[in-house]
Amino acid sequence: MRIFKYIIVLIGILLLSSCQNNITQEEIVIPSCQTSFSYTLGEEIPVESLTIPYSTVIGNQSNFINPCKPVDINPLILTQSSIKTHQVFFNFDAIYPIDLMQIISDVSTLSLEVSLDGVSYRRVINQEIIKEHQFQLGGVMAKSIKLVIPITDDNITLEDIRFTLGDGLIIMEDDDLTRQFLRYQGWTGADGVFSFNLTSGDETIGADKSNIGFIFSDTFVGEVYTNNNLRKSSVMINNSLGYMNPDLPIDEAFTFDYRITDGLPSSPFIPDAYIGLTPRNLLDGDGLSISQSKDATLSNSSEGISYRASQAQAELIIDLKDLYNLGSITLWNDNSNPSMGTKTLAISYSTDNLNFTDPIMYTLNQASGSNIEPYTKDISDINTTARYIKLELLESYDQNYIGLGKLMIFDTQGRFLFGDITGTNSVSTLHNNELSARLWLQDGVVINQNLYLFPILVKDEGDIFKVHNVGLIQSPIVDGKIVYEEANYYSTPLQTKTSDGGTLFFGAGILNNVNRDGYIYIYGYKDLNGRHLVVGRFLPEDILNHNHWTYFNGETFVHDINEAAPLIEGVSAELSMTYIPSGAFEGKYMLTVMENTTSGKISYALSDTPFGSFSNYTQIYQTNVSHLRGAFTYNAKMHPVLSKPGEYVISYNVNTTLAGALSDANIYYPRFIKMIEVKK
């Protein structure tokens, strides 16, 4: 009897196998049809691939997703699974807003999960369904959809599944543009990327342009093997330039530029103006516990935070760029080498840099060399209207050199004033981390055929680096080229330490909003328990006069940079703010970031003004570089000069935590994605 039962079971298995073979062997011919996908609301979204990795499947999966397939042919039958569920993955060629999923099946319960990168999924639906069911997904963004189906005693039949395009944004990789930055000779990859309309400076989306400029930070120059994308030879320079002719085919449109010094590649923009014991150190906040405050204490570091003349006497001239009612000057003596500090000095004032008031003599005490040195002297009874201030350092505590630590200038209202400072040559010796100084380029703006950039001065601090200052470079644009050989380098007060322990950095993004309200907006971030967006603004004619700049304090624009209010948390060290002139976001300002700098989450937030308030972030893309050794992504931003109405171009950077992995040229160059509005 037991043998008879085995025979019956065996016959059943053979019959089922025969049935399955008949299904798999049946040839199904899909009628050809004309299909075109125009990104229009309500269209069926083409499925790029279908995978059912854990199940035994009867039926042709390619036929199942063929857009020409009639509903009533080529079902898929799921018979067994190596795990506790059937899992069906629909993969698209881009991230789409999904309005509807229509399914015809004998499934009774279904879980639906969505993913932006095909790696991490989140569940949006888990419910019982009927044979013909429509899931209202409401525009949920997905590059991949996973259906999780419970295993039952019976086979599962999927007759038809289709997806409908909803209202919103389509996000796709811009392979054509990205390909231009994987190069095999000369410029072969870089960190950081900003773009500019070199024709007119108008960065409104859709503005006319005949030449687009790019700036990059750390850059590889050398050769790359074409067969495996490994670096054959390379040197790294700290910044470089690029150009794109938008009238040429994209594969012919790009060129790159950098210095050649003694036959070797070198950086177009160099740090020389910002290092050493130069006069410019006197006005910045590097080495102070608080910037722009008399309560600050000065460190005793010798690494380029103070001034020291190459002789026993010196003269300094400060240009405040405009006339001001001066109230006080606060001085810190040379604290890195107190014996070289100033003992006596004279100060005089002028409105025209020709006729100065009679000098007033002052005596300064010698600094103690403490790492928390308070100010040496506060001269608080000036009450003089002037643009220029002359300091004559007449006598030091040393016979050969004379120095000064810091000075701050305030008007009669107590407002900090900043200026350009020139003077007697300083000692030429560079100390310690000064030897590692380099410039990384932040954003900039084109004004009157000059490109103004806001570089950060970086120096090594052991195994890491530290940002010491934000500068300003003015470089002429001639015949569509950035003439870096004729650049002028200026100091700024755009990096400050605030009294609450935070640090402000400006220059991470620039918005030229002159066509709308007359201002140029400069964005930065405050590092304090996270990274928070801050914003200032200035008129184009005041680009070099920081005393006319103002900063948003949450209610209005004020002159005190330290009152800059955090506007939204989680921004990146490079970002963009873009005015959207038409389409779904018409009249809005769009902040584009990679949340928390390195999360891989590319997101935007919207505002009615350049300074907020901002909506919550909407994530549009999740980067995935897990196939590259130690790789991570960071610093997303929009490029209005590469964008067009309804189609916005966004970049992000790729780097690695493994120095050896940089031999792979696939890692170190920018990637680009497009954000496309669904057509109505």
FITITI-384766 format. One record per residue: residue in one letter; x, y, z of N, C-alpha, C in turn. Coordinates in steps of 0.2 Angstrom, whole numbers, plus 2048, in hexadecimal, padded with zeros to 3 digits. Layout:
% FITITI-384766
aXYZXYZXYZ...
***
This chain:
% FITITI-384766
m8047FA800800800800804806800r80A80680480E80C80581280D7FEi8148087FA8178087F481280B7EFf80C8097EF80680C7EB8068147ECk8068167F280681D7F380C8217F0y81281E7F18178217EE8178227E6i81481C7E381381C7DC80E8227DAi8098237DE8048287DC80782F7DDv80B8307E280F8367E38138387DDl8178327DB81C8337D58188357CFi8138317CE80F8337C880D83A7C8g80A83D7CE8088447CE80E8497CDi8148477CF81A84B7CE81B84B7C7l81B8467C481C8457BC8178497B8l8118497BA80C84C7B780D8547B7l80F8567BE81085D7BF8168607BBs81B85B7BB82185D7B781F85E7AFs81B8597AD8198597A68158607A4c8118617A980D8677A881186E7A8q81686E7AD81B8737AD81F8747A6n82186E7A482586E79E821871798n81A86F798816871793816879793i81587C79981588379A81B886798t82188479A827887798829886791q82788178E828880787824884782e81E88678481988978081C89077Ee81D89177782089777481A89C774i81C8A27778178A877781A8AD773v8178AF76E8198B576A8158BB76Ci8198C076E8168C776F8168CB769p8108CD76880F8D17628138D8762s8178DA75D81B8E075E8168E675Ec8188EB7618148F17618198F7762q8178FD76081A90376181A906768t81F90776B81F90977282490F773s82291477682691A77782491D77Ef82991E78282892078982A92778As82592C78B82693378A826936791y82693279782693579D82093979Ft81B93779C81493B79D8109377A2l80D93B7A68089397AB8039347A9g80392E7AC7FE9297AA8019237A6e8079247A380A91F79F80C9197A2e80C91479F80F90D7A281690E7A2i81990C7A882090D7A98249067A6p8289077A182B90179F8308FD7A5v82F8F77A58338F37AA83A8F17A7e8408F37AA8468F17A78488EA7A8s8468E77AE8488E07AF8438DE7B5l8428D77B583E8D47BA8438CE7BCt8438CD7C38478C87C68438C57CBi8438BE7CC83F8BB7D18448B67D4p8498B87D884F8B47D984E8AE7DDy8498AD7E28498A87E68438A27E4s8408A47DF83A89F7DD83B89C7D7t8388967D68388927D08328957CCv8348977C682F89B7C282E8987BBi8278977B98258947B382389A7AFg82589B7A98238A17A58298A57A3n8288A979E82D8AD79B82D8B479Eq8328B67A28328BC7A68338C27A1s8378C179C8388C77978328C8794n82E8C37928278C478F8238C8794f8238C679A81E8C979F81F8D07A0i8258D379F8268DA7A08268DE799n8258DA7948258DD78D81F8E278Dp8208E878B81A8ED78B8158EC786c8178E77818128E677B80E8DF77Dk80F8DC78380C8D67858058D8787p8008D47837F98D47867F88D278Dv7F38D47907F28D27977F18CB798d7EE8C77937EC8C17947F08BB792i7F78BD7907FB8B878F8028B8793n8058B279380C8B279780B8B379Ep8078B07A28088B07A980E8AD7ACl8108AF7B28158AC7B58138A87BBi8158A27BC81389E7C181989C7C6l81889E7CC81D89D7D181B8977D5t8208927D581E88B7D882188A7DFq82888C7DF82B88B7E58308907E7s8328917ED8378967EF83C8947F4s8428967F38478947F88478977FFi84389D7FF8428A080583A8A0807k8388A380C8318A380F82C8A680Bt82E8AA80682A8AE80182C8AE7FAh8288B07F682A8B17EF82B8B97EFq8318BB7EB8338C27EB8348C37E4v8308C87E18308CA7DA8328D17DAf8388D27D683B8D97D583A8DC7CEf8378E27CE8368E57C883B8EB7C8n83F8EC7C38458F17C38438F57BDf8448FC7BE8439017B984A9047B7d84A9087B285090B7B08519117B3a84D9147B784D91A7BB8499197C1i84991F7C584491F7CB83E9237C8y8399207C98329227C682D9237CCp8299297CC8239297D081E9247CEi81C9207D281791B7D081091D7D2d80C91D7CE80591F7CF8019187D1l8019147CC7FD90D7CD8019077CCm8009027D08028FB7CE7FC8F77CCq7FB8F57C67F58F07C57F88E97C4i7F48E57C87F68DE7C87F08D97C7i7F18D47C37EC8CF7C27F08C87C4s7ED8C57C97F08BF7CC7EC8BC7D0d7EE8B67D37EA8B27D87ED8B37DFv7F18B87E07F48BA7E67EF8BD7EBs7EF8BA7F17EA8BD7F67ED8C27FAt7F38C27FC7F68C78007FD8C97FDl7FE8CF7FD8048D27FA8078D77FEs80E8D77FE8128DD8018168E07FCl8168E77FB8198EA7F681E8EF7F9e8258EE7F782A8F37F982D8F67F4v8308FC7F58339007F083A9027F2s83E9037ED8459057EE84890A7E9l84C90F7EB84F9147E78559117E4d85890C7E785F90A7E485F9027E3g85A8FF7E485A8F87E285D8F47E8v85F8F77ED8628F47F385E8F47F9s85C8FA7FB8598FB8018518FC7FFy84D8F88028468F98018428FB807r83C8FE80683790080B8308FD809r82D8FB80E8268F880D8218FE80Cv81D8FE807818903807811900807i8108FA8068098F680680A8EF808n8068ED80C8058E680E7FE8E580Fq7FA8E180B7F38E080B7F18DB807e7EA8D98097E78D48047E58D77FEi7E58D37F87E28D67F27DE8D17EFi7DA8D47E97D68D07E57DA8CE7DFk7D68CA7DA7DA8C87D47DC8CD7D0e7D88D27CF7DA8D87CB7DA8DE7D0h7E08E07D17E18E57D67E58EB7D4q7E38F17D67E78F77D57EA8FA7DCf7F08FB7DC7F38FE7E27F49057E0q7F190A7E47F29117E37F89137E7l7FE9147E48049157E780691D7E8g8029217E58029287E680992C7E4g80C9297DF81392C7DD81992A7E1v8189247E581E9227E88249217E4m82A9237E68309237E183391C7E2a8359197DC8389127DC83C9117D6k84290E7D784690C7D18459047D1s8439017D78418FA7D783B8F97DBi8378F47D98318F27DE8328EB7DFk8318E97E58318E27E882A8E07EAl8288DB7E78218D87E98238D27EEv8218D17F48228CC7F881B8C87F9i81B8C27F78158BE7F68168B87FBp8118B77FF8128B18048118AA800i8158A580281489F7FF80E89B801t80A8987FD8048947FE80588D7FCd8008897FD8018827FB8008817F3d7FD8877F07FC8877E980188B7E5n80288A7DF80688E7DB8038957DBi80889A7DA8058A17D98068A37D2t8008A67CF8008A87C88008B07C8l8058B37C48058BA7C38038BB7BCe7FD8BD7BA7FB8BE7B37FD8C47B0d7FD8CA7B48008D07B18018D57B7i8068D97B68088DE7BB80B8E47B7r8088EA7B880A8F07B480A8F67B9f80E8FB7B780F9017BB80E9077B7t80B90C7BB8099127B780C9187BAl80F91D7B68139227B880E9277BBg81092A7C180D92F7C58109367C4d80D93A7C880F9417C78159427CCg81A9467CA8209477CE8279477CAl82C9447CC8339447C983593E7C7i83993D7C283C9377BF8449397C1i8479347C484E9357C585292F7C1m8569327BD85A92D7B986292F7B9e86692A7B986D92B7B886E92F7B1d8729347B18749377AB87B9347A9d87A92F7A588092B7A388492F79Ed88193379A88593679588993C798l88793F79D88B9447A08909417A5t88E93C7A98939397AD8999367A9r8989337A389D93079F8A293579Eq8A193C79D8A694179B8AB9427A1f8AA93F7A78AF9407AC8B393A7AEl8B19347AB8B692F7AB8BA92F7A5r8C19317A68C59337A18CC92F7A2y8CF92F79C8D592A79C8DC92E79Bq8DC93479A8E29387998E193F79Bg8E694179F8E69487A18E29487A8w8DD94C7A78D894D7AD8D49467ADt8D59437B38D293C7B48CE93B7BAg8CB9407BC8C79407C28C89457C7a8C29477CB8C394C7D08BE94C7D5d8BF94F7DA8BA9507E08B79577DFg8B19577E18AD95E7E18AC9607D9v8A69637D88A59667D289F96B7D2f8A19717D089C9777CF89C9797C8s89797C7C589797E7BE8949857BEf8969887B889498F7B78939917B0n88E9967AF88D9997A989299E7A8l89899D7A489D9A17A389B9A779Dt8969A679A8949AB7958919B1798s88C9B079D8899B67A08889B67A7g88A9B07AA8899AF7B18829AE7B4d87D9AE7AF8769AD7B18759A57B1e8749A37B787399C7B986C99A7BAt86799E7B786099C7B78609967B2i85C9917B485B98B7B085898D7A9g85B98B7A485998D79D85D99379Aa86199779E86499D79C86999B796d86A9A079186E99F78C87599E78Ek87999A78B88099978C884996787s88A99878688E995780894991783n89599278A89B98F78D89A98E794i89B98879789998679E8A09847A1g8A19877A78A89867AA8A69817B0f8AB97E7B28AB9797B88B197A7BCi8B197A7C38B697A7C78B69737CBf8BC9707CD8BC96A7D08C196B7D6s8C19677DB8C69677E08CB9627DFd8CE95E7E48D39597E38D29557DCt8D79557D88D79537D18DC94E7CFf8DB9487CC8E09447C98E19467C2v8E89467C18EA9477BA8EF9427B8g8EE93F7B38F39397B18F09357ABe8F192E7AC8EE9297A78EA9247AAv8E59217A78E191C7A98E19177A4y8E29107A68E190B7A18DA90A79Ft8D990A7998D29097968CF902797n8D38FD7988D08F77988CD8F579Fn8D08F87A48CD8F77AB8CC8FD7B0n8CD9037AD8CC9097B08D090A7B7l8D69077B78DB9087BC8E090D7BAr8E29117BF8E79177BD8EE9147BCk8F09167B68F79147B48FC9187B7s8FB91F7B78FF9247BA8FA92A7BCs8FC92D7C28F89337C48FC9377C9v8FA93E7C98FC9427CE8F59457D0m8F59487D68EF94B7D98F19527DAi8ED9577D78ED95E7D88E79607DCn8E79667DF8E19687E48DB96B7E0n8DC96D7DA8D69707D78D79707CFs8D29707CB8D29707C48CC9747C1l8CC9757BB8C79787B78C49737B1g8BE9757AF8BC9717A98B79767A5y8B697479F8B297879B8AD973797m8A79767958A297279189F97778Cn8A097578689C97978089697677Fp89097978188A976781887975779d88B97877588997776E88C97176Al89096E76D89396876A89096276Dp89195C76988F95676C892954773i88F95177789195177E89894D77Ed89994877A8A094577A8A5949778e8A494F7758A99537728A995A776a8A595B77B8A496177E8A9963783f8AC95F7868B096078C8B796178Bt8BA96678F8C29667908C3968797f8C99677998CB9687A08D296C7A0d8D396F7A68D99747A68DC9747ADy8E29757AD8E69757B48ED9787B2r8F197A7B78F797D7B68FC9777B4i9019797B09079757AF90D9797B2t9109767B791697A7BB91C9757BAd9219787B79279747B692696D7B3g92196D7AE91F9677AB91A9627AEl9189647B49149607B890D9637B9p9079607BA9019637BB9019667C2s8FE96C7C38FD96F7C98F69737C9s8F49757CF8EE9787D08ED97F7CDp8E89807CA8E79877C88E798C7CDf8E398B7D38E398F7D88E798D7DEi8EB9917E18F098F7E58EF9937ECp8F29907F28F09937F88F59987FBd8FA99A7F68FF99E7F98FD9A57FCa8F79A87FA8F59AE7FD8F29AD804y8F19A78068ED9A580C8F19A2811i8F89A18108FC99D8159029A2817g9059A081C90B9A481F9099A9824l90D9AC82790C9B182C90A9B8829t9059B88249049BE8208FF9C3824p8FF9C98218FA9CE8248F39CC824r8F19C881F8EA9C681F8E89C2825n8EC9BF8298EB9BB82E8E89BF834l8E99C68348E79CA83A8E09CB83Al8DC9CA8348D59CC8348D09C6835d8D39C08338CF9BA8338CE9B783Ag8CA9B283B8C99AE8418CD9A8843d8D19A683E8D59A083F8DA9A1845g8D999D84A8DD99D8508D99A0856l8D39A38558CF9A685A8CA9A185Cs8C89A28638C399D8668BC99F863i8BB9A68628B59A885F8B79AE85As8B39AE8558B59B284F8B19B9850q8B49BE84F8B19C584F8AE9C7855s8B19C585B8AF9C78618B59C8866k8B59CE86A8BA9CF86E8BB9CA874d8B69C68758B79C187A8BB9BB878a8BD9BB8718C19B686F8C89B5872t8CB9AF8738D29AE8758D69AB86Fl8DC9AD86F8E09AB8698E59A586Bs8E69A08668EA99B8688F199D867n8F69988698FD99A868900996862s8FC99485D8FE990858902995853s90899285090C99684C90A994844e90599184390398E83C8FF993838g9019998378FE99D8328F89A0835i8F89A283B8F29A683E8F39AD840s8F99AF83F8FB9B68419009B983Cy9029BF83E9069C383990D9C483Cr9129C38389199C583A91D9C8835a9209CE8369239D183092B9CE830s92E9CF82A9349CD82993A9D282Bq9379D782F93C9DC8319399DF838a93D9E383B93C9E58429369EA842q9349ED83D92E9F283D92A9F0837a9249F283791F9F08329199F5831e9169F682B9109FA82A90B9F6827l9059F78298FF9F38278FA9F8825i8F69F781F8F19FB81D8EA9F781Ci8E59F981F8DF9F581F8DA9F981Bd8D79F68168D29F98128CB9F6813l8C69FA8168C09F88188BB9F8813k8BD9FB80D8B99FB8078B3A01807d8B2A0480C8ADA0980D8AFA0D813l8ACA138148ACA178198A8A1481Fy8ABA148258A7A1282B8A9A16831n8A4A178368A5A1A83C8A9A15841l8AFA168418B3A118458B2A1284Dg8B1A0C8508B0A0D8578B6A0A85Bs8B9A048598BEA0185D8C29FC859i8C89FB85C8CD9F68598CF9F285Ft8CF9EB85E8D19E68638D79E3860l8DD9E28648E39DF8628E59D9866w8E79D48638EB9CF8678F29CF864n8F79CF8698FE9CF8679009C8864d9069C88619099C185F9099BC865n9059B78649059B286A9089AC868s90A9AB86290E9A58609159A5862n9189AC86291F9AD86491F9B4867p91D9B486E91C9BB8719229C0870s9289BD87092D9C187092E9C686Am92A9C386492A9C785E9249CB85Eg9209CC86391A9D086391B9D7863t9169DB8619179E38609179E6867k91C9EA86891C9EE86F9199F586Et91A9F98699179FF8679149FF860l90FA0385F90CA03858909A0A858a907A0C852904A138518FEA1184Ci8F8A1484D8F2A138498F0A1A846s8EEA1A8408ECA2083C8E6A1E838y8E2A238358DCA218328DCA2682Bs8D8A238268D8A278208D1A2681Dt8CEA2B8198C9A298158CBA2880Dd8D1A2980B8D3A298048DAA25803n8DDA238098E3A1F8088E9A24806l8E8A2A8078EDA2F8058EEA3480Bn8E9A3680E8EAA3B8148E7A3781Af8ECA3681F8EBA328258EBA3782Bt8E7A358308E7A398368EEA38839d8EFA3D83E8F5A3C8428F5A35846p8FBA328468FBA2B8498FAA2C850i8F7A278538F6A2685A8FAA2085Dm8FFA21862903A1C864900A1886Ay902A118698FFA0D86E905A08870t904A05876909A008799059FA87Al9089F48789059EE8789099EA87Dn9059E68829099E188690B9DB882q9109D88859129D288190D9CC883a90B9C887E9079C387F90A9BD883s9069B98879099B488B90B9AE888g9089AC8829099A687F9049A1881s8FF9A28858FA99E8878F699C881n8F39968818EF99387B8E899787Bi8E699A8818E099E8818E19A5883e8E59A987F8E79AF8808E29B587Fp8DF9B98848DA9BE8838DE9C487Fy8D99C887D8DC9CE8798E19D287Dt8E69D58798EB9D987C8E99E087Ek8E59E38798E39EA87A8DD9EB876d8D99EF8798D29F18768D29F9875i8D39FB86F8D3A0386E8CCA0586Cs8C8A088718C1A088718BEA0F870d8C3A1486F8C1A1B86E8C3A1E868i8C2A1B8628C4A1D85C8C0A23859n8B9A218588B4A268568B7A2A850t8B9A2784B8BBA2A8458B8A2783Ft8B6A2B83A8B4A288338BAA2782Fa8BAA2182C8C0A1F8288BEA19824r8C2A1881F8C2A1281B8C9A0E81Cy8CEA1281D8D5A0F81D8D8A0F824i8DBA0A8268DEA0A82D8E5A0882Ck8EAA0D82E8F1A0B82E8F4A09835l8F7A038358FBA0183B902A0183Ae906A0583E90DA0583E910A01844l9139FB8429169F784891D9FA849l91E9FE84E924A0184F92A9FE853e9289FA85892D9F785C92A9F085Fs92E9EB85F92C9E48619309E2867y92E9DD86A9329DA8709389D686Dd93A9D686693F9D38639439D885Fq9499D785E94D9DC85A94C9DB852n94A9D585094A9D48499439D3845y93E9D18499389D08469339D484Bi92D9D58479279D884B9219D4848g91C9D384D9169CF84B9109D184Fl90A9CF84D9049D18509009CA84Fg8FB9C98548F79C38548F19C4850k8EC9C88528E69C984F8E49D0850l8DF9D384C8DC9D984E8D49D984Bm8D09DC84F8C99DD84D8C79E484Di8C39E68488C19ED8478B99ED848f8B79F284C8B09F284D8AD9FA84Bd8A79FA8498A5A018488A2A0484Et89FA0A84E89CA0D855896A09857q893A0585388DA008558909FA857g8969F88578999F285A8999ED854r8989EF84E8989EA84889F9E8846f8A09E28458A79E08438A89E283Bl8AE9E583A8B09E78338B59E3831f8B59E182A8BA9DD8278BD9E1821g8C39E081F8C69E381A8CC9E0817d8CF9E38128D59E080F8DB9E3812i8E09DF8138E69E28178EC9E0813t8F19E58138F79E580F8FC9E7814g9039E68139089E881790F9E6816t9139E781A91A9E581A91B9DE819n91F9DB8159209D48139219D081As91E9CA81A91E9C68209249C181Fv9269BE82492B9B98249289B381Fs92D9B081C92B9AB81692B9A4819t92D9A381F92D99C821926999822l92499382091E99082191F98B827h91A98A82B91B986831916980831n91897A83291497483490F97382En90897483090397282C902977826e90697C82690598182090897E81Al90D97981B91097681590A971811s90596F81590096B8128FA96F80Fa8FA97680F8F597A80E8F3979806r8EC9798058EA9797FE8E397C7FEl8E197D7F88DA9807F78D597B7F4w8CF97A7F78CA9777F48C597C7F2l8C297B7EC8BD9807E98B697F7EBq8B39847EE8AC9847EF8A89877E9d8A29897EA89E98C7E58A19937E3g89E9967DE8A099D7DC89A9A07D8v89C9A67D58979AA7D189A9AE7CCv8979AE7C689A9B27C18979B97C1i89B9BF7C28999C67C289D9C97BDn89B9CD7B889E9D17B48A59CE7B1q8A49C87AE8A99C47AB8AF9C27B0n8AD9C27B68B29BF7BB8AF9B97BFl8B29B47C08B09AF7C48B39B07CBy8AE9B07D08B09B17D78AF9AA7DBl8B49A77DD8B39A17E18B59A27E8f8B299D7EC8B399D7F38B79977F6p8BD9977F58C19917F78C29907FEi8C398A8008C59898078CC987808l8CF98A80D8D698880E8D7982813v8DA97D8118DA9778148E1975816k8E297381C8E997181F8E896A822d8ED9668228ED95F8258EE96082De8EA95C8308EA95C8388EB955839g8F19528398F294B83B8F0947835d8EB9428368E993E8318E394182Di8E09478308DA94A82D8DC95182Af8D79548288D895B8268D4960829k8D69668298D296B82D8D1971828v8CB9748288C997A8248CB980828h8CF9858268D298A82A8CF991827n8CD9928218CA99881F8C6997818v8C199C8178BE99C8118C19A280Dg8C39A28078C69A78048C19A97FEl8C49AE7FA8C09B07F48C59B27EEi8C49AE7E98C89AF7E38C49B27DDq8C79B77DA8C59BB7D58C99B97CFs8C69B67CA8CA9B37C48C69B67BDp8CA9BA7B98C69BC7B38C49B67AEi8BF9B87AB8BC9B37A58BE9B779Fv8C29B479B8C49B77948C29B178Fd8BE9B378A8BD9AF7848BA9A8787g8B69A878C8B39A278F8B899E793k8BD9A07958C299D7998C49A07A0i8C599C7A58C699F7AB8CE9A07ACv8D09A67AC8D79A87AC8DA9A87B3y8DB9A27B58DE9A17BC8E59A47BDe8E99A57B88EF9A87B98EF9B07BBe8E99B37BA8E89BA7BC8E39BB7C2a8E29B57C68DE9B57CB8E09BA7D1n8DB9BD7D48DD9C17DA8DA9BD7E0y8DE9BD7E68DC9B97EC8DA9BE7F1y8D49BD7F48D29C17FA8D09BD800s8D19C08068CE9BD80C8C79BF80Dt8C49BB8118BD9BC8138BC9BA81Ap8B69BD81D8B49BB8248AF9B5824l8AF9B181F8AA9AC81E8AB9A5821q8B09A58258B099F82A8B19A2831t8AC9A08358AC9A383C8AA99E841k8AD99F8478AB99B84D8A699F851t8A199C85389C99F85689C99E85Es8999A286289A9A286989699C86Cd89299886888F99286B89398C869g89998D86689D98786589C98585Eg89898885989898685389D98984Et89D9878488A198A84389D98B83Dl89E99183A89A99383489F99282Ef89D98F8288A198F82289C99281Cf89E99781989A99981389D99780Cg89999680789C99580089A98E7FEa89698A8018959847FF8909847F9g88C9897F888898A7F38869917F1i8859937EB88499A7E987E99A7E5l87999F7E68739A07E28749A87DFn8749A87D98749AF7D686D9B17D5n86A9B47D98639B67D98629BD7D7v8679C07D38679C77D18619C97CDn85F9C47C98599C67C48539C67C8r8529C47CE84C9C37D284C9C97D7d8519C97DB8519CE7E18579D27E1g85C9D17DD8629D57DD8689D37E1y8679CD7E486C9CB7E986F9C47E6i8759C37E88789BD7E88789BA7EFy8769B37EF8769B07F687B9AB7F6i87E9AB7FC8849A67FE8829A2803y88299B80288099680788699380Ag88599181088A98D814887989819y88A98781E88898382388B98482Ak88798382F88A98383688B97C839d89197B83B89297483E891975845l88C97284888A97284F88596D850n88696785288196285387E96184Dg88296084887F95F84188196483Cr87F96483688196983187B96D82Fh87B97383087597782F87697C82Al87197D825872982820871989823v87698E82087599582287699981Bv87499F81B8749A38158769AA817g8799AD81287B9B48128799B780Br87A9BE80A8799C080387C9C7802f87D9C97FC8819CF7FB87F9D17F4l8809D87F287F9DA7EC8859D97E7p8849D87E188A9D67DD8909DB7DDe88E9E27DE8939E77DF8979E67E5d8949E37EA8989E27F189B9DB7F2i89D9D87EC8A09D17ED8A69D27F1l8AA9D77F08B09D87F48B09DC7FAn8AA9DE7FC8A99E28028A59DE807h8A89DA80B8A49D68108A09DA815n8A29E081689F9E481B8979E6819h8969E581288F9E681088B9E0810w88E9DA81188A9D48118869D3817t8819CF81687C9CE81C87A9C781Cy8789C58228779BD8238709BD826f86C9B78248659B68268659B382En8629B78328629B583985C9B183Bg8589AF8368519AB83784B9B0836e84D9B78368479BB8358499C1830t84F9C38308519C882C8599C782Af85B9CC8268629CB8248669D1829v86B9CE82C86F9D38318779D282Fh87A9D78318829D882F8869D3833d8849D08398889CC83D8879C583Bi88D9C283888D9BB83588C9B683An88D9B884188C9B38468859B2848e8819B684587A9B58468769B1841a87A9AF83C8779AB8378739A583Aa86D9A483886999F83C869998838p86999383B86898C83886198C835l86198A82E85B98A82B858983829i85C97E82885A977827860973829e85F96D82C86496982E866964829g86C96182A86E95B82687195D81Fv87396381E87696581787D962816s87F96381088696080E88B96680Ea89196580D89696A80D89696D806e89396A80189296D7FB88B96C7F9l8879717F68809717F587E9767F0s8789767EF87697B7EA86F97E7ECm86E9847EA8679877EA8659897E3t8609877E185E9897DA85798C7DAy8569917D684F9947D484C9907CFi84698D7CF8439897CA83E98E7C7p83F9907C083B9957BD8359927BAs83498C7B982E9897B682D9827B8g82797F7B68259787B88229777BEa8239717C181F96F7C78229737CDf8289767CD82A97A7D382B9817D1e8279847CC82898B7CA82898F7D0g82D9947D082D9997D58309977DBk8329907DC83598E7E283D98E7E2y84098E7E884798D7E88489867EBm84D9837E884E97C7E985597B7ECl8559797F285B9777F585D96F7F4t86396E7F18649677EF86B9657F3v86A9607F787095D7FB8709567FBm8769537FD87694C80087594D807e87094A80A86F94B811875949815n87694D81A87C94B81F88294A81Bt88394D81588A94D81188B94680Et88B94181288E93A80F88993580Fs88293681087D93181187B92D80Bg87D93080587A92D7FF87392F7FDk87093380186993580086993C7FDi86793C7F78679427F38609457F4s85F94B7F685994D7F88589557F6y8529577F685195E7F584C9617FAa84C9677FC84796B8008459717FCl83F9737FD83C9797F983B97F7FEs83B9857FB83A98B7FF8379907FAd8339957FC83199A7F88369A07F8t83B9A07FC8409A57FB8479A27FCp84C9A67FA8539A37FB8559A1802f8519A38078549A280E84E99F812g84A99B80F84599781383F99B814s83A99781883B99181B83B98B816f83E98581883F98081383A97A815s83897781083497181183896B814n83596681683996081783D95D811y84295A81284695780C841951809t84295180283F94C7FE8459487FBq8469427FD84B93E7FA84993C7F3i84E93D7EE84D93B7E78519357E5y8579347E885C92F7E686092C7ECq8629267EB8669237F086C9207ECt8729237ED8789217E987A91A7ECn87D9167E787F90F7E988690E7E6v88B90E7E989290D7E78959077EAs8919037ED8948FD7F08988F87ECh8988F97E689C8F57E18A48F87E1l8A58FE7E48AB9017E48AE9017EBr8B58FF7EB8B88FE7F28B89047F6g8B59037FC8B59088018B290F7FFa8AE90F7FA8AB9157F78A59187FBf8A591E7FA89F9227FD89D9287F9t89892B7FA8959307F68949367FAy89493C7F78939427FB8929487F7n88F94E7FA88F9557F788B9557F0a8859537F18809547EB87E95B7EAk87D95D7E487B9647E28789647DBm8749697DA87196A7D387596F7CFh87596E7C98799727C48749767BFp87297C7C186D97F7BD8709807B5v8769817B58799837AE87997C7AAl8789767AD8789707A987196E7A8s86C9717AC86596F7AC8619737A6k85B9707A58569747A184F9737A4p84B9787A28449777A58419707A6g83F96E7AC83C9687AD8419627ADe8489647AC84D95E7AC8539617B0y85495F7B68599627BA85F95D7BBv86595F7BB86B95B7BB86E95C7C2i8709567C58729567CC8799527CCs87E9547D08849507D088594E7D7y8899497D888C9477DE8939447DDn8979447E389E9427E289F93B7E5v8A49387E38A59317E58AD9317E7n8AE92E7ED8B592E7F08B59277F4t8BB9267F78BC91F7FB8BF921801t8BE91C8068C291C80C8C891980Cl8CA9158068D09118058D4915800a8DA9178028DE91B7FE8E09167F8g8E29107F98E490C7F48DE90B7EEa8D890C7F08D390B7EB8D29107E6l8D69167E78D691C7E38DA91A7DCs8DD9147DC8E09127D68DA9107D1d8D490F7D38CE90E7CF8CB9147CDa8CC9167C68CA91C7C48C291D7C4n8BE9177C58B79177C68B591B7CCi8B991C7D18B791F7D78B79267D7y8BC92A7D48BD9317D68BB9357D0y8B49367CF8B293B7CA8AA93C7CBp8A89417C98A19437CB89C93F7C7r89693D7CA89193A7C788B93F7C6f88793E7C18819427C087A93E7BFi8759417C286F93F7C186A9447BEk8649427BB8609477B98599467BCm85694C7BE85094C7C284B94F7BDi84694B7BA84294D7B483A94D7B7e8379537B58309537B782C94F7B3v82794B7B68229487B281E94D7AEk81D94B7A781994F7A381294E7A5k80E9537A48079537A580395179F
***
